Amino acid sequence: MSRDASLSRLRFLRPRLLFGLIGATLFLGISSPASAQVNSPELRAAMAKLSSASADERAEAARMLKEIGPNASHVAPQLVARFKDNQATQDGESVSKLYAEAVGAMGPEVVDLVVPLLDSANTFELAGACEAIHQLGPDAKAAVPAILERLPTAEGDLLWGLVYGLSGIGPDAAPAVEPLRKLLEHQDFQVQIIACRALGGIGPEARAAVPKLVEMLETGVGSVKSHAALALASIGPQPDFDIPALIGKLVEHPQFVLKERSLEALGILGSEAQSQLPLIDRLWGDPSYNAQIPLAIARWKITGDAERSLALLEKLAGFFDTELDAVHAVALFGPEAKSCTEWLLPKLSGVDTDVAYEAAMALAAIGDASDEVLEQLAVLEMSDDEFAAAGATEAIRVLKAKRDEATDR
């Protein structure tokens, strides 16, 4: 079983970098306000559920506390103490992981609570500590020395978990560049992958790892090659290497994921990847090239020309095999995709409720809060499909918030 598939060991769900199912609050850059105050009704309700015998109730408590965020930091000790909870919800979600995600939303003052658990012999406690550090992101920079202290002797799941924690911290994890560079030579390709992710998160300060990452583009297994490409793109152009050209060599790789990730990497490089436009334009619209959607996104990010890419996505949204991903991709363009509203609206009432959900997310990202859009979303909100209905509810919330914000200006 893969390192991100089972909570029986230190396993975490690795986010899809391009076409994962992304919730609207992350996808659209709009989140519900953490407005609950200390001892507010929302907080009291969450704490009441936290004591429930039901794993689903406790999971709901964790989600509520995550939403409250820093205003719930005073209850972080109670959540940390519950990291040992080994139960899962009816949907298979780890309650312990949800606790860790909630702690990770509470701000830098909780770091001292989770660092001691890096020495725990309990798998769930250790996993919770690493997850919380990862979720805290830059707020967890105080944990870097403790992680560096443990890295030299760490093995197996502990090693992976420590690097996973670092991968969320970002540039403030720069003191870890050298040990991370050495981990690119680790015998476990999963460790190589998470080291690539951590180096990419550090960004330009990880330039010392570039030669080894370039080597991994040639010698690594497929998944390592793809993460090395993303890391190199995040670190940025280098005087001694033609990074765009090296990544461009993967664009026609037989494995789809390598095509997808290499195009994403070129998109991260943006205008620095202009040299790869002839390659992209040669593959554009080629029916034998099965990564047209990543191609469209990459070209937009390199050139800034949304119109041509959106026209290709509209075309691909007309085919069953590519409809879902094409509609999903439109949301990445935000307000630049306003011209797509006309063909997105009929998707809300189509037979495929997954497509309807993605259309709702795309419309919310575009930000057109017209009566027509809101009325059709309201119809979808009444759908028997809970997933599609929830998407419509979230889209309506986002659009009304944008409209109210515009009115206040």
C-alpha positions as CSV (number, residue, x, y, z in Angstrom):
1,M,0.0,0.0,0.0
2,S,1.4,3.5,-0.9
3,R,2.6,5.9,1.7
4,D,-0.4,8.2,1.2
5,A,-3.1,5.5,1.3
6,S,-3.3,4.1,4.9
7,L,-3.4,5.7,8.3
8,S,-2.2,2.4,9.8
9,R,1.2,4.0,9.3
10,L,2.4,7.5,8.7
11,R,0.3,8.1,5.6
12,F,-1.1,11.4,4.3
13,L,-3.2,12.2,1.3
14,R,-1.0,13.8,-1.3
15,P,-2.8,16.8,-3.0
16,R,-3.3,16.5,-6.7
17,L,-1.3,19.3,-8.2
18,L,-3.5,20.1,-11.2
19,F,-6.7,18.2,-11.5
20,G,-7.6,17.1,-8.0
21,L,-11.0,17.7,-6.7
22,I,-10.5,21.1,-5.2
23,G,-13.1,22.6,-2.8
24,A,-14.4,26.0,-3.6
25,T,-12.9,27.7,-0.6
26,L,-9.3,26.7,-1.6
27,F,-10.0,26.8,-5.4
28,L,-11.5,30.2,-5.5
29,G,-9.3,31.9,-2.9
30,I,-12.3,32.7,-0.8
31,S,-12.9,31.2,2.6
32,S,-15.6,31.6,5.1
33,P,-14.6,34.1,7.8
34,A,-13.3,32.7,11.1
35,S,-15.6,34.9,12.9
36,A,-16.4,32.8,16.0
37,Q,-15.0,34.3,19.2
38,V,-13.7,32.7,22.3
39,N,-16.6,30.9,24.0
40,S,-19.0,31.7,21.1
41,P,-22.0,29.5,20.4
42,E,-20.1,28.0,17.4
43,L,-17.2,27.1,19.6
44,R,-19.4,25.6,22.3
45,A,-21.2,23.5,19.7
46,A,-18.0,22.2,18.3
47,M,-16.7,21.3,21.8
48,A,-19.9,19.5,22.6
49,K,-19.5,17.3,19.5
50,L,-15.9,16.7,20.3
51,S,-17.0,14.6,23.3
52,S,-19.4,12.5,21.3
53,A,-19.0,8.7,21.0
54,S,-19.6,9.0,17.3
55,A,-16.6,9.3,15.1
56,D,-18.7,11.3,12.6
57,E,-19.7,13.8,15.3
58,R,-16.1,14.2,16.4
59,A,-15.0,14.7,12.8
60,E,-17.6,17.4,12.4
61,A,-16.3,19.0,15.5
62,A,-12.8,19.0,14.0
63,R,-14.1,20.7,10.8
64,M,-15.9,23.3,12.8
65,L,-12.8,24.1,14.9
66,K,-10.7,24.3,11.7
67,E,-13.2,26.8,10.4
68,I,-13.0,28.9,13.6
69,G,-9.2,28.9,13.3
70,P,-7.0,31.0,15.6
71,N,-10.0,32.0,17.7
72,A,-10.1,28.4,18.8
73,S,-6.4,28.1,19.6
74,H,-7.1,27.8,23.4
75,V,-8.7,24.4,22.8
76,A,-5.7,23.2,20.8
77,P,-4.3,21.2,23.8
78,Q,-7.6,19.2,23.9
79,L,-7.3,18.4,20.2
80,V,-3.6,17.5,20.4
81,A,-4.4,15.1,23.3
82,R,-6.9,13.4,20.9
83,F,-4.4,12.7,18.1
84,K,-4.4,9.1,19.3
85,D,-8.0,8.6,18.2
86,N,-7.7,5.7,15.7
87,Q,-11.3,5.8,14.5
88,A,-12.5,6.8,11.0
89,T,-15.8,8.3,9.8
90,Q,-18.3,6.3,7.8
91,D,-16.7,7.9,4.7
92,G,-13.3,6.5,5.8
93,E,-11.8,9.8,7.0
94,S,-9.3,9.6,9.8
95,V,-10.6,11.6,12.8
96,S,-7.1,12.0,14.0
97,K,-6.1,13.6,10.7
98,L,-9.0,16.0,10.9
99,Y,-7.9,17.0,14.4
100,A,-4.4,17.7,13.1
101,E,-5.9,19.8,10.3
102,A,-7.9,21.8,12.8
103,V,-4.8,22.4,14.9
104,G,-2.9,23.4,11.8
105,A,-5.4,26.3,11.3
106,M,-4.9,27.8,14.7
107,G,-1.7,29.8,14.3
108,P,1.9,29.7,15.4
109,E,1.3,29.5,19.1
110,V,0.3,25.8,18.8
111,V,3.7,24.8,17.4
112,D,5.1,24.1,20.9
113,L,2.2,21.7,21.5
114,V,2.9,19.5,18.5
115,V,6.7,19.4,18.3
116,P,7.1,17.0,21.4
117,L,4.9,14.5,19.6
118,L,7.6,14.1,16.9
119,D,9.1,11.7,19.4
120,S,5.9,9.8,20.0
121,A,5.8,6.0,19.6
122,N,2.2,6.2,18.8
123,T,1.7,6.3,15.0
124,F,-1.4,8.5,15.1
125,E,0.2,11.0,17.4
126,L,3.3,11.2,15.2
127,A,1.2,11.5,12.1
128,G,-0.9,14.2,13.7
129,A,2.1,16.2,14.6
130,C,3.5,16.1,11.1
131,E,0.2,16.9,9.6
132,A,-0.4,19.8,11.9
133,I,3.1,21.2,11.1
134,H,2.4,20.8,7.4
135,Q,-1.0,22.5,7.7
136,L,0.4,25.4,9.7
137,G,2.7,26.3,6.8
138,P,4.9,29.3,7.4
139,D,3.5,29.5,10.9
140,A,5.4,26.4,11.8
141,K,8.8,27.8,11.0
142,A,9.7,27.4,14.7
143,A,9.5,23.6,14.2
144,V,12.3,23.6,11.6
145,P,15.2,23.2,14.2
146,A,13.4,20.3,15.9
147,I,12.8,18.5,12.6
148,L,16.4,19.0,11.5
149,E,17.6,17.6,14.8
150,R,15.6,14.4,14.2
151,L,16.2,14.0,10.4
152,P,19.7,12.3,10.6
153,T,18.5,9.3,12.5
154,A,14.9,9.1,11.2
155,E,13.9,6.2,9.1
156,G,10.8,4.9,7.3
157,D,7.6,6.5,8.1
158,L,9.1,8.9,10.6
159,L,11.5,10.2,8.0
160,W,8.7,10.7,5.4
161,G,6.5,12.4,8.0
162,L,9.2,14.9,9.0
163,V,9.9,15.8,5.4
164,Y,6.2,16.1,4.8
165,G,6.0,18.6,7.7
166,L,8.9,20.6,6.1
167,S,7.1,20.6,2.7
168,G,4.3,22.7,4.1
169,I,6.5,25.4,5.7
170,G,7.9,26.9,2.5
171,P,10.9,29.3,2.3
172,D,11.4,29.3,6.0
173,A,12.5,25.7,5.7
174,A,15.6,26.8,3.9
175,P,18.0,25.5,6.6
176,A,16.9,22.0,5.5
177,V,18.1,22.3,1.9
178,E,21.2,20.3,2.3
179,P,19.6,17.3,4.2
180,L,16.8,17.4,1.6
181,R,19.2,17.4,-1.2
182,K,20.8,14.2,0.2
183,L,17.4,12.6,0.5
184,L,17.1,12.8,-3.2
185,E,19.5,9.8,-3.2
186,H,17.4,7.8,-0.7
187,Q,16.5,4.3,-1.8
188,D,12.8,4.9,-1.2
189,F,11.3,6.8,-4.1
190,Q,8.5,8.1,-1.9
191,V,11.1,9.8,0.2
192,Q,12.6,11.2,-3.0
193,I,9.2,12.6,-4.0
194,I,8.5,14.3,-0.7
195,A,12.0,15.7,-0.6
196,C,11.3,17.2,-4.1
197,R,8.1,18.7,-2.8
198,A,9.9,20.3,0.2
199,L,12.6,21.7,-2.0
200,G,10.0,23.2,-4.4
201,G,8.2,24.7,-1.4
202,I,11.4,26.4,-0.3
203,G,11.8,27.9,-3.7
204,P,14.8,29.9,-4.9
205,E,16.7,29.4,-1.7
206,A,16.9,25.7,-2.6
207,R,19.2,26.4,-5.6
208,A,22.0,24.2,-4.2
209,A,19.8,21.2,-4.9
210,V,19.3,22.1,-8.6
211,P,22.1,19.8,-10.0
212,K,20.7,16.8,-8.2
213,L,17.1,17.6,-9.2
214,V,18.3,17.9,-12.8
215,E,19.9,14.4,-12.5
216,M,16.6,13.1,-11.1
217,L,14.9,14.2,-14.3
218,E,17.0,11.7,-16.1
219,T,17.4,8.9,-13.6
220,G,14.4,9.0,-11.3
221,V,11.3,6.8,-11.7
222,G,8.3,8.5,-13.4
223,S,6.8,10.0,-10.3
224,V,10.1,11.3,-9.1
225,K,10.8,12.9,-12.5
226,S,7.5,14.7,-12.4
227,H,8.1,16.1,-8.9
228,A,11.7,17.0,-9.7
229,A,10.3,19.0,-12.6
230,L,7.9,20.9,-10.4
231,A,10.6,21.5,-7.8
232,L,13.0,22.9,-10.5
233,A,10.2,25.2,-11.8
234,S,9.5,26.5,-8.3
235,I,13.2,27.1,-7.6
236,G,13.3,29.0,-10.9
237,P,15.7,29.7,-13.8
238,Q,19.4,28.9,-13.2
239,P,22.5,30.3,-15.0
240,D,24.1,26.8,-15.5
241,F,21.0,24.9,-16.7
242,D,18.3,25.5,-19.3
243,I,15.5,24.6,-16.9
244,P,12.6,25.2,-19.4
245,A,14.3,23.0,-22.0
246,L,15.0,20.2,-19.5
247,I,11.4,20.2,-18.4
248,G,10.2,20.4,-22.0
249,K,11.8,17.1,-22.7
250,L,9.1,15.5,-20.6
251,V,6.1,17.1,-22.4
252,E,5.9,14.3,-24.9
253,H,6.7,11.5,-22.4
254,P,4.5,8.4,-22.9
255,Q,3.2,8.6,-19.3
256,F,0.3,11.0,-19.0
257,V,1.2,12.2,-15.5
258,L,4.6,13.2,-16.7
259,K,3.1,15.3,-19.5
260,E,0.7,16.8,-17.0
261,R,3.3,17.7,-14.4
262,S,5.9,18.9,-16.9
263,L,3.3,21.3,-18.4
264,E,2.4,22.4,-15.0
265,A,6.0,23.1,-14.3
266,L,6.3,25.2,-17.4
267,G,3.3,27.1,-16.3
268,I,5.0,27.8,-12.9
269,L,8.0,29.2,-14.8
270,G,5.6,31.5,-16.7
271,S,7.2,33.9,-19.1
272,E,10.6,32.3,-18.4
273,A,9.3,29.3,-20.4
274,Q,8.7,31.2,-23.6
275,S,11.3,29.0,-25.3
276,Q,8.9,26.1,-25.1
277,L,6.0,27.8,-27.0
278,P,7.0,26.2,-30.3
279,L,6.7,22.8,-28.7
280,I,3.3,23.7,-27.2
281,D,2.0,25.1,-30.4
282,R,3.1,22.1,-32.3
283,L,1.1,19.8,-30.0
284,W,-1.9,22.3,-29.8
285,G,-5.1,20.6,-31.0
286,D,-3.3,17.4,-32.0
287,P,-5.8,14.6,-31.4
288,S,-3.0,12.1,-30.8
289,Y,-1.7,14.2,-27.8
290,N,-3.8,13.4,-24.8
291,A,-2.8,16.3,-22.5
292,Q,-4.6,19.1,-24.2
293,I,-6.1,20.6,-21.0
294,P,-2.7,20.9,-19.2
295,L,-1.4,22.3,-22.5
296,A,-4.0,25.0,-22.6
297,I,-3.3,26.0,-19.0
298,A,0.5,26.0,-19.5
299,R,0.2,28.3,-22.6
300,W,-2.0,30.7,-20.8
301,K,0.4,30.9,-17.8
302,I,3.4,31.4,-20.1
303,T,1.9,34.0,-22.5
304,G,-0.9,35.6,-20.4
305,D,-3.2,35.0,-23.4
306,A,-6.4,33.5,-21.9
307,E,-8.6,33.7,-25.0
308,R,-6.9,31.0,-27.1
309,S,-6.7,28.6,-24.1
310,L,-10.3,29.1,-23.1
311,A,-11.4,28.5,-26.7
312,L,-9.6,25.1,-26.6
313,L,-11.2,24.3,-23.2
314,E,-14.7,25.1,-24.6
315,K,-14.0,22.7,-27.5
316,L,-12.8,20.0,-25.1
317,A,-15.8,20.5,-22.8
318,G,-18.0,19.2,-25.7
319,F,-16.5,15.7,-25.5
320,F,-17.5,13.2,-22.9
321,D,-13.9,12.1,-22.2
322,T,-12.6,15.6,-21.5
323,E,-15.7,17.5,-20.4
324,L,-15.2,17.2,-16.6
325,D,-11.6,18.2,-16.6
326,A,-12.1,21.0,-19.1
327,V,-14.9,22.6,-17.1
328,H,-12.8,22.2,-13.9
329,A,-9.9,23.9,-15.6
330,V,-11.9,27.0,-16.5
331,A,-12.1,28.0,-12.8
332,L,-8.3,28.4,-12.8
333,F,-8.7,31.4,-15.1
334,G,-11.0,33.3,-12.7
335,P,-12.6,36.5,-14.1
336,E,-10.6,36.1,-17.3
337,A,-13.0,33.3,-18.2
338,K,-16.1,35.5,-18.2
339,S,-16.7,34.7,-21.8
340,C,-17.3,31.1,-20.8
341,T,-20.4,31.9,-18.7
342,E,-22.7,31.3,-21.7
343,W,-21.6,27.7,-22.3
344,L,-21.1,26.9,-18.6
345,L,-24.7,27.7,-17.6
346,P,-26.2,24.7,-19.5
347,K,-23.8,22.4,-17.8
348,L,-25.6,23.2,-14.5
349,S,-28.6,21.3,-15.7
350,G,-26.8,18.5,-17.6
351,V,-27.2,14.8,-16.7
352,D,-23.7,14.6,-15.3
353,T,-23.8,16.0,-11.8
354,D,-20.1,16.0,-11.4
355,V,-19.9,18.3,-14.4
356,A,-22.6,20.4,-12.9
357,Y,-20.6,20.8,-9.7
358,E,-17.5,21.8,-11.6
359,A,-19.5,24.3,-13.6
360,A,-20.8,25.8,-10.4
361,M,-17.2,26.2,-9.1
362,A,-16.1,27.7,-12.4
363,L,-19.0,30.3,-12.4
364,A,-18.1,31.2,-8.8
365,A,-14.5,31.7,-9.8
366,I,-15.5,33.9,-12.7
367,G,-17.4,36.0,-10.3
368,D,-20.5,36.9,-12.4
369,A,-23.2,37.4,-9.8
370,S,-25.9,38.2,-12.3
371,D,-29.5,37.2,-11.6
372,E,-29.4,34.6,-14.4
373,V,-26.4,32.9,-12.9
374,L,-27.7,32.9,-9.4
375,E,-31.1,31.7,-10.5
376,Q,-29.7,28.7,-12.3
377,L,-27.4,27.9,-9.4
378,A,-30.5,28.0,-7.1
379,V,-32.1,25.3,-9.3
380,L,-29.0,23.1,-9.0
381,E,-29.1,23.7,-5.2
382,M,-32.3,21.8,-5.1
383,S,-30.8,18.8,-6.8
384,D,-31.1,15.3,-5.3
385,D,-27.4,14.9,-5.8
386,E,-25.9,16.1,-2.5
387,F,-22.5,16.8,-4.0
388,A,-23.9,19.0,-6.8
389,A,-26.3,20.8,-4.5
390,A,-23.4,21.5,-2.1
391,G,-21.4,23.0,-4.9
392,A,-24.3,25.2,-5.9
393,T,-24.7,26.4,-2.3
394,E,-21.0,27.3,-2.1
395,A,-21.0,29.0,-5.4
396,I,-24.0,31.1,-4.4
397,R,-22.3,32.0,-1.2
398,V,-19.1,33.1,-3.0
399,L,-20.9,35.1,-5.6
400,K,-23.2,36.9,-3.1
401,A,-20.1,37.7,-1.0
402,K,-18.4,39.2,-4.1
403,R,-21.5,41.2,-5.0
404,D,-21.8,42.5,-1.4
405,E,-18.1,43.4,-1.4
406,A,-18.5,45.3,-4.7
407,T,-21.5,47.1,-3.3
408,D,-19.6,48.2,-0.2
409,R,-16.9,49.7,-2.4
